[in-house]
Amino acid sequence: MSASTVSTKKAAPAPGARKKLTLPWILLIIAGGLALVSMVRLISGANDLTSIGQVSGALSLAVPIGLAGLGGLWAERAGVVNIGLEGMMILGTWFGAWAGYQWGPWTGVLVGIAGGAVGGLLHAIITVTFNVNHIVSGVAINILALGFTQYLSNFTFAEAPGGSSKQSPQVEPIAKITIPGLSDWMADLQAKHWFFVSDLAGVIGGLITEISLLTIVALLLIPATWWVLWRTSFGLRLRSCGENPIAAESLGVNVYKYKYIAVIVSGALAGLGGVYLSEVASPIYQEGQTGGRGYIGLAAMIFGNWMPGGMALGAGLFGFIDSLKLRGGAENVHAMLLLIAILLVIVCVWQLYKKKYIQAGISVAFAALLFVWYATTDQVPSQFVDAAPYLTTLLVLALSAQRLRMPKADGMPYRKGQGK
């Protein structure tokens, strides 16, 4: 066989290799998921499941989670585990509200980003320079940020009109925009409760009605991160530090520099997520405002397999589940029992196709339990509604654990010249 013939042959895929999803397939999966939700809505009568208000609320809850997850992605792609995202978000909420109250919302955005970046810088000094365990450093930053902001509130917000030691005065909100005409048309279509069409109108309407300018910035950061990390030489060097820093060093990459940049950017993004909470979600700083969203952001990043698109889907899922308890509460969560049961049946069919009979049996058993629960009750206990976002986090991570691949050197200590 000639060399030219060999060169024209396509390399056979490695056994077990996964095919990349193309855009048409992604759109088809999204459309199928929306059709399934629409069917559940019609069966259950929970018409608020895909309403404009529901989608808008889910987006508002997903953005801070997504920003925290994006911050975690930057750090871990460079090989640094950032458990301190929660603390960096806390710094963002406090400094964003403090500066926003005095000098306007956009100044608050910049100062909140800087506050989170300082938290990232501290984490980088501890982990990259001094090689302290990344988990220990992250937990310490979370504790330090909470105590530091409580201390600052005592002699700043407590003295301000309308403030207290646990909350700031009202912050001027960031402007929101609505696409006139189109928004009203989507609202009319959604109100008709037609199959799929009304659900699609609800999703589109939620994305173009009363949307904050900061939300648009946050959404644009997702493709921007993908482009920087996967389409530039800078991104290639940064990711090489998370895969094999010794090899990267041998090729002339300043590993310390790239790790520092990644962790500082990570803190800045988490700080922006905190600003979103104190200026958009609720235009006021309150103690405990982050509510564990930094940790859920990490879960969204892991669910997304350390990729921006997957992370965004994970954040959207967690935001949607969290929003169910705010609108419709028990009724919407009760409808989700039916949706999860149907999804488990689909998983069972897929496992049977893959000849994984034990996993298929477990899936169908849980599906049967959920079908019975849905059929024999009209609503779920309020405690289950409150716990739904956290149960979803655990369930999603458990189901996605087998397909994950973290950066090879993530969390591993590195010293310059250790490969010599």
Contacts in CASP RR format, 6 or more apart in sequence:
PFRMAT RR
TARGET T0000
AUTHOR 0000-0000-0000
METHOD contacts of the structure
MODEL  1
MSASTVSTKKAAPAPGARKKLTLPWILLIIAGGLALVSMVRLISGANDLT
SIGQVSGALSLAVPIGLAGLGGLWAERAGVVNIGLEGMMILGTWFGAWAG
YQWGPWTGVLVGIAGGAVGGLLHAIITVTFNVNHIVSGVAINILALGFTQ
YLSNFTFAEAPGGSSKQSPQVEPIAKITIPGLSDWMADLQAKHWFFVSDL
AGVIGGLITEISLLTIVALLLIPATWWVLWRTSFGLRLRSCGENPIAAES
LGVNVYKYKYIAVIVSGALAGLGGVYLSEVASPIYQEGQTGGRGYIGLAA
MIFGNWMPGGMALGAGLFGFIDSLKLRGGAENVHAMLLLIAILLVIVCVW
QLYKKKYIQAGISVAFAALLFVWYATTDQVPSQFVDAAPYLTTLLVLALS
AQRLRMPKADGMPYRKGQGK
13 19 0 8 1.000
18 403 0 8 1.000
21 29 0 8 1.000
34 50 0 8 1.000
34 196 0 8 1.000
34 199 0 8 1.000
34 200 0 8 1.000
34 203 0 8 1.000
35 196 0 8 1.000
36 339 0 8 1.000
36 342 0 8 1.000
36 343 0 8 1.000
37 49 0 8 1.000
37 50 0 8 1.000
37 199 0 8 1.000
37 339 0 8 1.000
38 50 0 8 1.000
38 195 0 8 1.000
38 196 0 8 1.000
38 198 0 8 1.000
38 199 0 8 1.000
39 195 0 8 1.000
40 46 0 8 1.000
40 49 0 8 1.000
40 335 0 8 1.000
40 336 0 8 1.000
40 338 0 8 1.000
40 339 0 8 1.000
40 342 0 8 1.000
41 47 0 8 1.000
41 49 0 8 1.000
41 50 0 8 1.000
41 193 0 8 1.000
41 199 0 8 1.000
41 335 0 8 1.000
42 193 0 8 1.000
42 195 0 8 1.000
43 338 0 8 1.000
44 331 0 8 1.000
44 334 0 8 1.000
44 335 0 8 1.000
44 338 0 8 1.000
45 335 0 8 1.000
46 328 0 8 1.000
46 331 0 8 1.000
46 332 0 8 1.000
46 334 0 8 1.000
46 335 0 8 1.000
47 193 0 8 1.000
48 54 0 8 1.000
48 327 0 8 1.000
48 328 0 8 1.000
48 331 0 8 1.000
48 332 0 8 1.000
49 332 0 8 1.000
49 335 0 8 1.000
50 190 0 8 1.000
50 198 0 8 1.000
50 199 0 8 1.000
50 202 0 8 1.000
50 203 0 8 1.000
51 190 0 8 1.000
51 202 0 8 1.000
51 327 0 8 1.000
52 186 0 8 1.000
52 187 0 8 1.000
52 190 0 8 1.000
52 202 0 8 1.000
52 205 0 8 1.000
52 206 0 8 1.000
52 209 0 8 1.000
53 206 0 8 1.000
53 209 0 8 1.000
53 327 0 8 1.000
54 320 0 8 1.000
54 323 0 8 1.000
54 324 0 8 1.000
54 327 0 8 1.000
54 332 0 8 1.000
55 202 0 8 1.000
55 203 0 8 1.000
55 205 0 8 1.000
55 206 0 8 1.000
55 207 0 8 1.000
56 205 0 8 1.000
56 206 0 8 1.000
56 209 0 8 1.000
56 210 0 8 1.000
56 211 0 8 1.000
57 323 0 8 1.000
57 326 0 8 1.000
57 327 0 8 1.000
58 316 0 8 1.000
58 319 0 8 1.000
58 320 0 8 1.000
58 322 0 8 1.000
58 323 0 8 1.000
59 206 0 8 1.000
59 207 0 8 1.000
59 211 0 8 1.000
59 215 0 8 1.000
59 316 0 8 1.000
60 215 0 8 1.000
60 280 0 8 1.000
60 281 0 8 1.000
60 323 0 8 1.000
61 281 0 8 1.000
61 318 0 8 1.000
61 319 0 8 1.000
61 320 0 8 1.000
61 322 0 8 1.000
61 323 0 8 1.000
62 315 0 8 1.000
62 316 0 8 1.000
62 318 0 8 1.000
62 319 0 8 1.000
62 320 0 8 1.000
63 214 0 8 1.000
63 215 0 8 1.000
63 218 0 8 1.000
63 219 0 8 1.000
63 273 0 8 1.000
63 276 0 8 1.000
63 280 0 8 1.000
63 315 0 8 1.000
64 89 0 8 1.000
64 273 0 8 1.000
64 274 0 8 1.000
64 276 0 8 1.000
64 277 0 8 1.000
64 281 0 8 1.000
64 290 0 8 1.000
64 293 0 8 1.000
65 293 0 8 1.000
65 294 0 8 1.000
65 296 0 8 1.000
65 297 0 8 1.000
65 300 0 8 1.000
65 315 0 8 1.000
65 316 0 8 1.000
65 318 0 8 1.000
65 319 0 8 1.000
66 218 0 8 1.000
66 273 0 8 1.000
66 297 0 8 1.000
66 300 0 8 1.000
66 311 0 8 1.000
66 312 0 8 1.000
66 315 0 8 1.000
66 316 0 8 1.000
67 218 0 8 1.000
67 221 0 8 1.000
67 269 0 8 1.000
67 270 0 8 1.000
67 271 0 8 1.000
67 272 0 8 1.000
67 273 0 8 1.000
67 274 0 8 1.000
67 276 0 8 1.000
68 85 0 8 1.000
68 86 0 8 1.000
68 89 0 8 1.000
68 269 0 8 1.000
68 270 0 8 1.000
68 273 0 8 1.000
68 293 0 8 1.000
68 294 0 8 1.000
68 296 0 8 1.000
68 297 0 8 1.000
68 298 0 8 1.000
68 300 0 8 1.000
69 85 0 8 1.000
69 269 0 8 1.000
69 294 0 8 1.000
69 297 0 8 1.000
69 298 0 8 1.000
69 300 0 8 1.000
69 301 0 8 1.000
69 311 0 8 1.000
69 315 0 8 1.000
70 221 0 8 1.000
70 222 0 8 1.000
70 225 0 8 1.000
70 269 0 8 1.000
70 301 0 8 1.000
70 308 0 8 1.000
70 311 0 8 1.000
71 82 0 8 1.000
71 85 0 8 1.000
71 265 0 8 1.000
71 266 0 8 1.000
71 267 0 8 1.000
71 269 0 8 1.000
71 270 0 8 1.000
71 301 0 8 1.000
72 82 0 8 1.000
72 85 0 8 1.000
72 266 0 8 1.000
72 269 0 8 1.000
72 270 0 8 1.000
72 297 0 8 1.000
72 298 0 8 1.000
72 301 0 8 1.000
73 225 0 8 1.000
73 301 0 8 1.000
73 306 0 8 1.000
73 307 0 8 1.000
73 308 0 8 1.000
73 311 0 8 1.000
74 225 0 8 1.000
74 229 0 8 1.000
74 262 0 8 1.000
74 263 0 8 1.000
74 265 0 8 1.000
74 266 0 8 1.000
74 269 0 8 1.000
75 81 0 8 1.000
75 82 0 8 1.000
75 123 0 8 1.000
75 262 0 8 1.000
75 263 0 8 1.000
75 266 0 8 1.000
75 267 0 8 1.000
76 82 0 8 1.000
76 242 0 8 1.000
76 301 0 8 1.000
76 306 0 8 1.000
76 406 0 8 1.000
76 407 0 8 1.000
76 410 0 8 1.000
76 411 0 8 1.000
77 229 0 8 1.000
77 238 0 8 1.000
77 239 0 8 1.000
77 242 0 8 1.000
77 262 0 8 1.000
77 306 0 8 1.000
77 407 0 8 1.000
78 238 0 8 1.000
78 239 0 8 1.000
78 241 0 8 1.000
78 242 0 8 1.000
78 258 0 8 1.000
78 259 0 8 1.000
78 261 0 8 1.000
78 262 0 8 1.000
78 263 0 8 1.000
79 241 0 8 1.000
79 242 0 8 1.000
79 245 0 8 1.000
79 259 0 8 1.000
79 262 0 8 1.000
79 407 0 8 1.000
79 409 0 8 1.000
79 410 0 8 1.000
79 411 0 8 1.000
79 412 0 8 1.000
80 123 0 8 1.000
80 124 0 8 1.000
80 127 0 8 1.000
80 128 0 8 1.000
80 134 0 8 1.000
80 259 0 8 1.000
80 262 0 8 1.000
80 263 0 8 1.000
80 266 0 8 1.000
80 410 0 8 1.000
80 411 0 8 1.000
81 134 0 8 1.000
81 135 0 8 1.000
81 410 0 8 1.000
81 411 0 8 1.000
82 120 0 8 1.000
82 123 0 8 1.000
82 134 0 8 1.000
82 138 0 8 1.000
82 263 0 8 1.000
82 266 0 8 1.000
82 267 0 8 1.000
82 270 0 8 1.000
82 298 0 8 1.000
83 134 0 8 1.000
83 135 0 8 1.000
83 137 0 8 1.000
83 138 0 8 1.000
83 139 0 8 1.000
83 142 0 8 1.000
83 298 0 8 1.000
84 123 0 8 1.000
84 137 0 8 1.000
84 138 0 8 1.000
84 139 0 8 1.000
84 141 0 8 1.000
84 142 0 8 1.000
84 270 0 8 1.000
84 294 0 8 1.000
85 266 0 8 1.000
85 267 0 8 1.000
85 270 0 8 1.000
85 294 0 8 1.000
85 295 0 8 1.000
85 297 0 8 1.000
85 298 0 8 1.000
86 142 0 8 1.000
86 145 0 8 1.000
86 290 0 8 1.000
86 292 0 8 1.000
86 293 0 8 1.000
86 294 0 8 1.000
86 295 0 8 1.000
87 119 0 8 1.000
87 141 0 8 1.000
87 142 0 8 1.000
87 144 0 8 1.000
87 145 0 8 1.000
87 146 0 8 1.000
87 270 0 8 1.000
87 290 0 8 1.000
87 294 0 8 1.000
88 115 0 8 1.000
88 116 0 8 1.000
88 119 0 8 1.000
88 120 0 8 1.000
88 123 0 8 1.000
88 141 0 8 1.000
88 145 0 8 1.000
88 266 0 8 1.000
88 267 0 8 1.000
88 270 0 8 1.000
88 271 0 8 1.000
89 116 0 8 1.000
89 270 0 8 1.000
89 271 0 8 1.000
89 273 0 8 1.000
89 274 0 8 1.000
89 277 0 8 1.000
89 290 0 8 1.000
89 293 0 8 1.000
89 294 0 8 1.000
90 142 0 8 1.000
90 145 0 8 1.000
90 146 0 8 1.000
90 149 0 8 1.000
90 274 0 8 1.000
90 288 0 8 1.000
90 289 0 8 1.000
90 290 0 8 1.000
91 112 0 8 1.000
91 115 0 8 1.000
91 116 0 8 1.000
91 118 0 8 1.000
91 119 0 8 1.000
91 145 0 8 1.000
91 148 0 8 1.000
91 149 0 8 1.000
91 271 0 8 1.000
92 112 0 8 1.000
92 113 0 8 1.000
92 115 0 8 1.000
92 116 0 8 1.000
92 270 0 8 1.000
92 271 0 8 1.000
92 272 0 8 1.000
92 273 0 8 1.000
92 274 0 8 1.000
92 275 0 8 1.000
92 278 0 8 1.000
93 149 0 8 1.000
93 271 0 8 1.000
93 274 0 8 1.000
93 275 0 8 1.000
93 277 0 8 1.000
93 278 0 8 1.000
93 285 0 8 1.000
93 289 0 8 1.000
93 290 0 8 1.000
94 149 0 8 1.000
94 152 0 8 1.000
94 153 0 8 1.000
94 278 0 8 1.000
94 285 0 8 1.000
95 108 0 8 1.000
95 111 0 8 1.000
95 112 0 8 1.000
95 114 0 8 1.000
95 115 0 8 1.000
95 116 0 8 1.000
96 108 0 8 1.000
96 109 0 8 1.000
96 111 0 8 1.000
96 112 0 8 1.000
96 171 0 8 1.000
96 274 0 8 1.000
96 275 0 8 1.000
96 278 0 8 1.000
96 279 0 8 1.000
96 285 0 8 1.000
97 108 0 8 1.000
97 168 0 8 1.000
97 171 0 8 1.000
97 278 0 8 1.000
97 279 0 8 1.000
97 284 0 8 1.000
97 285 0 8 1.000
98 108 0 8 1.000
98 111 0 8 1.000
98 152 0 8 1.000
98 156 0 8 1.000
98 157 0 8 1.000
98 168 0 8 1.000
98 285 0 8 1.000
99 107 0 8 1.000
99 108 0 8 1.000
99 110 0 8 1.000
99 111 0 8 1.000
99 112 0 8 1.000
100 107 0 8 1.000
100 108 0 8 1.000
100 111 0 8 1.000
100 171 0 8 1.000
100 172 0 8 1.000
100 279 0 8 1.000
101 160 0 8 1.000
101 168 0 8 1.000
101 169 0 8 1.000
101 170 0 8 1.000
101 171 0 8 1.000
101 172 0 8 1.000
104 171 0 8 1.000
104 172 0 8 1.000
105 171 0 8 1.000
105 172 0 8 1.000
105 173 0 8 1.000
105 174 0 8 1.000
105 279 0 8 1.000
106 174 0 8 1.000
108 275 0 8 1.000
108 279 0 8 1.000
109 174 0 8 1.000
109 214 0 8 1.000
109 272 0 8 1.000
109 275 0 8 1.000
109 279 0 8 1.000
112 271 0 8 1.000
112 272 0 8 1.000
112 274 0 8 1.000
112 275 0 8 1.000
113 268 0 8 1.000
113 271 0 8 1.000
113 272 0 8 1.000
113 275 0 8 1.000
114 268 0 8 1.000
115 271 0 8 1.000
116 267 0 8 1.000
116 268 0 8 1.000
116 270 0 8 1.000
116 271 0 8 1.000
117 264 0 8 1.000
117 265 0 8 1.000
117 267 0 8 1.000
117 268 0 8 1.000
117 271 0 8 1.000
119 141 0 8 1.000
119 145 0 8 1.000
119 267 0 8 1.000
120 141 0 8 1.000
120 263 0 8 1.000
120 264 0 8 1.000
120 266 0 8 1.000
120 267 0 8 1.000
120 268 0 8 1.000
121 260 0 8 1.000
121 263 0 8 1.000
121 264 0 8 1.000
122 141 0 8 1.000
123 137 0 8 1.000
123 138 0 8 1.000
123 141 0 8 1.000
123 263 0 8 1.000
123 266 0 8 1.000
123 267 0 8 1.000
124 259 0 8 1.000
124 260 0 8 1.000
124 263 0 8 1.000
124 264 0 8 1.000
126 132 0 8 1.000
126 137 0 8 1.000
126 140 0 8 1.000
127 133 0 8 1.000
127 134 0 8 1.000
127 137 0 8 1.000
127 263 0 8 1.000
128 256 0 8 1.000
128 259 0 8 1.000
128 260 0 8 1.000
128 263 0 8 1.000
128 414 0 8 1.000
129 256 0 8 1.000
131 413 0 8 1.000
131 414 0 8 1.000
131 415 0 8 1.000
134 411 0 8 1.000
149 287 0 8 1.000
150 165 0 8 1.000
150 287 0 8 1.000
153 164 0 8 1.000
153 165 0 8 1.000
153 166 0 8 1.000
153 167 0 8 1.000
153 168 0 8 1.000
153 285 0 8 1.000
153 287 0 8 1.000
154 165 0 8 1.000
157 163 0 8 1.000
157 164 0 8 1.000
157 165 0 8 1.000
157 167 0 8 1.000
157 168 0 8 1.000
157 169 0 8 1.000
157 285 0 8 1.000
158 164 0 8 1.000
158 165 0 8 1.000
160 168 0 8 1.000
160 169 0 8 1.000
161 169 0 8 1.000
162 169 0 8 1.000
162 170 0 8 1.000
163 169 0 8 1.000
166 286 0 8 1.000
166 287 0 8 1.000
167 284 0 8 1.000
167 285 0 8 1.000
167 286 0 8 1.000
167 287 0 8 1.000
168 278 0 8 1.000
168 284 0 8 1.000
168 285 0 8 1.000
168 286 0 8 1.000
169 284 0 8 1.000
170 283 0 8 1.000
170 284 0 8 1.000
171 278 0 8 1.000
171 279 0 8 1.000
171 283 0 8 1.000
171 284 0 8 1.000
171 285 0 8 1.000
172 283 0 8 1.000
173 212 0 8 1.000
173 279 0 8 1.000
173 280 0 8 1.000
173 283 0 8 1.000
174 212 0 8 1.000
174 213 0 8 1.000
174 214 0 8 1.000
174 279 0 8 1.000
174 280 0 8 1.000
175 212 0 8 1.000
175 213 0 8 1.000
176 210 0 8 1.000
176 211 0 8 1.000
176 212 0 8 1.000
176 213 0 8 1.000
177 210 0 8 1.000
177 211 0 8 1.000
177 213 0 8 1.000
178 208 0 8 1.000
178 209 0 8 1.000
178 210 0 8 1.000
178 211 0 8 1.000
179 208 0 8 1.000
179 209 0 8 1.000
182 205 0 8 1.000
182 208 0 8 1.000
183 205 0 8 1.000
183 208 0 8 1.000
183 209 0 8 1.000
185 201 0 8 1.000
186 201 0 8 1.000
186 202 0 8 1.000
186 204 0 8 1.000
186 205 0 8 1.000
186 206 0 8 1.000
186 208 0 8 1.000
186 209 0 8 1.000
187 201 0 8 1.000
187 205 0 8 1.000
187 209 0 8 1.000
189 197 0 8 1.000
189 198 0 8 1.000
189 201 0 8 1.000
189 202 0 8 1.000
190 198 0 8 1.000
190 199 0 8 1.000
190 201 0 8 1.000
190 202 0 8 1.000
190 205 0 8 1.000
191 198 0 8 1.000
192 198 0 8 1.000
212 280 0 8 1.000
214 275 0 8 1.000
214 276 0 8 1.000
214 279 0 8 1.000
214 280 0 8 1.000
215 276 0 8 1.000
215 280 0 8 1.000
218 272 0 8 1.000
218 273 0 8 1.000
218 276 0 8 1.000
221 269 0 8 1.000
222 308 0 8 1.000
222 309 0 8 1.000
222 311 0 8 1.000
222 312 0 8 1.000
223 308 0 8 1.000
225 308 0 8 1.000
226 307 0 8 1.000
226 308 0 8 1.000
226 309 0 8 1.000
228 234 0 8 1.000
228 235 0 8 1.000
229 235 0 8 1.000
229 238 0 8 1.000
229 239 0 8 1.000
229 308 0 8 1.000
230 239 0 8 1.000
237 248 0 8 1.000
237 253 0 8 1.000
237 258 0 8 1.000
238 258 0 8 1.000
238 261 0 8 1.000
238 262 0 8 1.000
239 407 0 8 1.000
240 247 0 8 1.000
240 248 0 8 1.000
240 251 0 8 1.000
240 253 0 8 1.000
241 248 0 8 1.000
241 253 0 8 1.000
241 255 0 8 1.000
241 258 0 8 1.000
241 259 0 8 1.000
241 262 0 8 1.000
241 409 0 8 1.000
242 407 0 8 1.000
242 408 0 8 1.000
242 409 0 8 1.000
242 410 0 8 1.000
243 407 0 8 1.000
243 408 0 8 1.000
243 409 0 8 1.000
244 408 0 8 1.000
244 409 0 8 1.000
245 255 0 8 1.000
245 409 0 8 1.000
245 414 0 8 1.000
246 414 0 8 1.000
246 417 0 8 1.000
246 418 0 8 1.000
246 419 0 8 1.000
248 255 0 8 1.000
249 255 0 8 1.000
249 416 0 8 1.000
249 417 0 8 1.000
249 419 0 8 1.000
250 419 0 8 1.000
255 414 0 8 1.000
255 416 0 8 1.000
256 416 0 8 1.000
259 414 0 8 1.000
270 294 0 8 1.000
274 289 0 8 1.000
274 290 0 8 1.000
277 289 0 8 1.000
277 290 0 8 1.000
277 293 0 8 1.000
278 284 0 8 1.000
278 285 0 8 1.000
278 286 0 8 1.000
278 289 0 8 1.000
282 289 0 8 1.000
296 318 0 8 1.000
296 389 0 8 1.000
296 393 0 8 1.000
297 311 0 8 1.000
297 315 0 8 1.000
297 318 0 8 1.000
299 318 0 8 1.000
299 393 0 8 1.000
299 396 0 8 1.000
299 397 0 8 1.000
300 311 0 8 1.000
300 314 0 8 1.000
300 315 0 8 1.000
300 316 0 8 1.000
300 317 0 8 1.000
300 318 0 8 1.000
301 311 0 8 1.000
302 397 0 8 1.000
302 400 0 8 1.000
302 404 0 8 1.000
302 406 0 8 1.000
303 310 0 8 1.000
303 311 0 8 1.000
303 313 0 8 1.000
303 314 0 8 1.000
303 317 0 8 1.000
303 396 0 8 1.000
303 397 0 8 1.000
303 400 0 8 1.000
304 310 0 8 1.000
304 311 0 8 1.000
304 313 0 8 1.000
304 314 0 8 1.000
304 400 0 8 1.000
305 400 0 8 1.000
305 403 0 8 1.000
305 404 0 8 1.000
305 405 0 8 1.000
306 405 0 8 1.000
306 406 0 8 1.000
306 407 0 8 1.000
314 396 0 8 1.000
317 392 0 8 1.000
317 396 0 8 1.000
318 389 0 8 1.000
318 392 0 8 1.000
318 393 0 8 1.000
319 389 0 8 1.000
321 336 0 8 1.000
321 388 0 8 1.000
321 389 0 8 1.000
321 392 0 8 1.000
322 388 0 8 1.000
322 389 0 8 1.000
324 332 0 8 1.000
324 333 0 8 1.000
324 336 0 8 1.000
324 385 0 8 1.000
324 388 0 8 1.000
325 332 0 8 1.000
325 333 0 8 1.000
325 385 0 8 1.000
325 386 0 8 1.000
325 388 0 8 1.000
325 389 0 8 1.000
329 385 0 8 1.000
330 379 0 8 1.000
330 380 0 8 1.000
330 381 0 8 1.000
330 382 0 8 1.000
330 385 0 8 1.000
331 379 0 8 1.000
333 380 0 8 1.000
333 384 0 8 1.000
333 385 0 8 1.000
333 388 0 8 1.000
334 374 0 8 1.000
334 377 0 8 1.000
334 378 0 8 1.000
334 379 0 8 1.000
334 380 0 8 1.000
336 388 0 8 1.000
337 370 0 8 1.000
337 373 0 8 1.000
337 374 0 8 1.000
337 380 0 8 1.000
338 370 0 8 1.000
338 371 0 8 1.000
338 374 0 8 1.000
340 370 0 8 1.000
341 367 0 8 1.000
341 370 0 8 1.000
341 371 0 8 1.000
341 374 0 8 1.000
342 367 0 8 1.000
344 363 0 8 1.000
344 364 0 8 1.000
344 366 0 8 1.000
344 367 0 8 1.000
344 370 0 8 1.000
345 363 0 8 1.000
345 364 0 8 1.000
345 367 0 8 1.000
347 360 0 8 1.000
347 363 0 8 1.000
347 399 0 8 1.000
348 360 0 8 1.000
348 361 0 8 1.000
348 363 0 8 1.000
348 364 0 8 1.000
348 367 0 8 1.000
349 360 0 8 1.000
351 357 0 8 1.000
351 359 0 8 1.000
351 360 0 8 1.000
351 361 0 8 1.000
351 363 0 8 1.000
352 360 0 8 1.000
384 391 0 8 1.000
END
